[in-house]
Amino acid sequence: MIVGREAERAAVAAVLDAARRGEGAALVLSGEPGAGKSALLTDVLAGVDDLRVLRVRGVESESPLAFAALHRLLRPLLSGTASLPGRQAAALRAALGLTDAETPSVDRFAVYLATLTLLSEAAAVVPVVVAVDDVHWLDDASRDAILFVARRVDGERLAMLLAVRDEAPSGTEDLPTLTVGRLDLSAARALLSAEAGGDVPEDVARHLHARTAGNALALSELGRVLDHEVLLGRVPLPADLPMTGGVEAAFLERYRLLDDATRTVVLVAAADDAGDRVTIERAARALGAGDAAVEDAARSGLLHLRQQRVELRHPLVRSAVYGGATPGERRRVHGALADALTAAGDADRRTWHRAAATDRPDEDVVADLEASARRSAGLGGHEAASAAWERAAELSADPLRRARRLHEAADAAWTAGRPDRAAILADAALLAAEDPALHADATLLRARVEWNTGSVHVAHHRLLAESAAVADHHPMRAREMAMFAASLAATVPIEPGVDPRTFLGQPQTDRERCVAEVLRAFVHITRHEWAPAVAAVRSAEAYSEHSHLGVDGLLANVGLAAMHVALDDVALRLHERLLHSARDDGAHIMVLYALTRRGGIDAVLGRWDLLATGAQEALTLAEATGRAALTAMPRAWLAVVAALRGDDDAAERLVELEAAVATGATGTTEASVRDQLLWARALTAGSPAAAIHHYEQMTHGFAERMNALDRIETAARSGRRDLAERWLSDIAAFARGTGSPWAAAVAEHGLALLTEGPDVGVHLQRALELHAQARRRVDTARTQLAYGEWLRRERRRVDARAHLREALHTFEDVGARRWAERAAQELRASGERVVRREAGNAPAMLTPTELQVARLVARGLPTKDVAGQLFVSPRTVDFHLRNVFTKLGVTSRGELAHASLE
């Protein structure tokens, strides 16, 4: 029964109304155990007859079983899988165990998209409300799928209501949340009166309200167990109330008053609260509890029998009963449940019960756990796989096998995006690993976690120390770890120590030679030895052409090294290769990595629309996977490109980036993100002096070189000749070492800024000649603008116009409003009538998401494929496509294919 809760009911009703209007909404109901979250959902949904209600509860015993809860939630909709895109349909069927076909690996994001599409299509017929109780106990794969949908309900006839304990981690922190608090005295009295069947006096209600702190479940239980006369105030309240020890203690006390057979039934139900009645009754009979005991358990009020289901009265019943049982009682019950689960589809559940039924090493059980881990990983349930590997390690007698299984558990946790858990398991593997190769692999994994989420310096030390330890036994592993160490040192300032080149060894294959050259490249980059760095990068690229580099390290590092030495064509080619490979492999985190790292190339090449859409896709990916730490780099690029273009939302983007940076460590991206933040601040500063304050704080060499011209020009304009000369000297040395025509052009432009008289024109002409050999069109336009300005001041107005006109066209193409306006003013001053192009080329008119949709549709992709690539539903794609048609004035996909979208 629900009393009070008017505000909470209204909030939930508003979510349902949003679904009815086709706007979509999600709401998390958070509160302490027994606050009444589930009762509130039940009460509100009971009166709903115009919405389709899909409801599921998280079950603690299912937490190691990937997609178990999702299967229960989607069961009524599974006939709709036939209309899903083929890849999504196959992934969902495999994840839910609906196919006998061998599926080597399931892309879990395809499962998430299938879930979203299935719900969206069902909601197109009748608005759908998804209600999930005990989100904190969902298996991780199901929880992530449900949260993926909850973050994408905008524009859908879909409502998501998620109930979670306030102290339990659930991944819902970024969703709108309503706290279901304790009942006030008035509501408590009404609840007690309803239970008593009469008016409970205020003094009795006040006393019980104080003793329960307004907890709805505790009050309801008191209303059930206290004598009727006590509740109505005719008999004094007992000194020791049944709820003195809390709700759990009351449930445990009631359980212990039952006879042995009835207690057995309740304990079996608590040990396998998936609730299948046949399984529970079969296990109970094996333990000597017959049908009469099952009926007695239902009469106790601790569980309910609902056709083929057994439901505990409340999750606290499970924690009380199971927690109150002895270890021997639990093992006995789990053994009976394992024997009761005989169907082929129950293999994983049966394995976990067998694992819980033993307290000593057992290789037969371990073999089943390993098989379960592999099945889970193949379905994309890497959290479940990690749990299975970890339990297998606990039941392993052989130290080497234990260490190997711990490493497998750590690797699965890292793949699942659980870095904290991966670190703990990798540390355990390191303690157990005596085999040098396994120890090295565990060290590399532990270092990977560290440099992504913790200290780059600690990771660097780990890598080099392990390289030294393993070099004699496994030179290939030593070389690869040293390569990663060298890349870290090139990214973040690290005190010199062991030279990573010590571990180059004698590479035998093209892949090993590629690793060696990347290692050399990063060492030279760290030491600003630019010429040998360029040679090493070109050599690494040559070896990479004939090698499978994978997407998890080597290919990314070759591309990163190319970016450091301004080999733009090489860097772009490698990052596009990385992006395509990651997409083909379904490696979504590497898609995110490739998009954000490619951002550096897109920025300097003037591909600002691609920079914005790529960063938006990366941000969507990071948010879709609930990985807040990975949002910083995409937000950094969005802030920088907004500042470069002078967008109206530049200040808002900057605030979002500052908030992301403030949330915590960003690993190897920390230095880059910090400098991108400073760059965006400088671009939006009110004066050159204010901008210089930010530019002076930049320390990341790559980021400093990206905006070298900005920094030199700002220093010159603000009267800081000392800074301008220092920064000019840096870029000139880089140009000499790398042979980069772009860097040489910037150096010539910088000299022009610090020179007077005819030499200004000489330096700018040289700069333009050098720019012609490079691809960085925005810096080229900056020099064209500067040369046009100088020519006009020299009264060579006709000569100035061509340069100013070219500069203006480039600035308009990339959407650089500030520089476009400056070029237009100069062009007018030269005597030419300026006809500004509409800020309106297609990319400038569309939002980043609309531009992504437009480009994919223009390539001929059908709506469902576009939805799959952008992690939204087909209905959302159609919504954005309608906006695109309206803004661009086109009426068909054919017309859109001929629109200029670059």
ABEGO torsion letter per residue (X at the ends): XBBEGAAAAAAAAAAAAAAAAGAEBBBBBBBBBGAGAAAAAAAAAAABAABBBBBBBBBAAAAABBGAAAAAAAAAAAAAAAABBAAAAAAAAAAAGABABBBABBBAAAAAAAAAAAAAAAAAABBBBBBBBGAAABBAAAAAAAAAAAAAABGBBBBBBBBBBAABBAGAAABBBBBBBBBBAAAAAAAAAAAAGBBBBAAAAAAAAAAAGGBAAAAAAAAAABBAAAAAGABBBBABBAAAAEAAAAAAAAAAABBAAAAAAAAAAAABAAGBAAAAAAAAAAAGBBAAAAAAAAAAGABBBBEABBBBABAAAAAAAAAABBAAAAAAAAAAAAAABABAAAAAAAAAAAAAABABBBAAAAAAAAAAAAAAAAAGBAAAAAAAAAAAAAABABAAAAAAAAAAAAAAAAAAGBAAAAAAAAAAAAAABABAAAAAAAAAAAAAAAAAABBAAAAAAAAAAAAAAAAAABAAAAAAAAAAAAAAAAABBBBBBBBAAAAAEBBABAAAAAAAAAAAAAAAAAAGBAAAAAAAAAAAAAAAAABBAEAAGAAAAAAAAAAAAGBAAAAAAAAAAAAAAAAAAGBAAAAAAAAAAAAAAAAAAGBAAAAAAAAAAAAAAAAAAGBAAAAAAAAAAAAAAAAAAGBAAAAAAAAAAAAAAAAEBAEAAAAAAAAAAAAAAAAABABAAAAAAAAAABABAAAAAAAAAAAAAAAAAAGBAAAAAAAAAAAAAAAAAAGBAAAAAAAAAAAAAABBEAAAAAAAAAAAAAAAABABAAAAAAAAAAAAAAAAAAGBAAAAAAAAAAAAAAAAAAGBAAAAAAAAAAAAAAGBBBBBBBAABAAAABBAAAAAAAAAAAAGBBAAAAAAAAGBBAAAAAAAAAAAAAAAGBABAAAAAABBAX
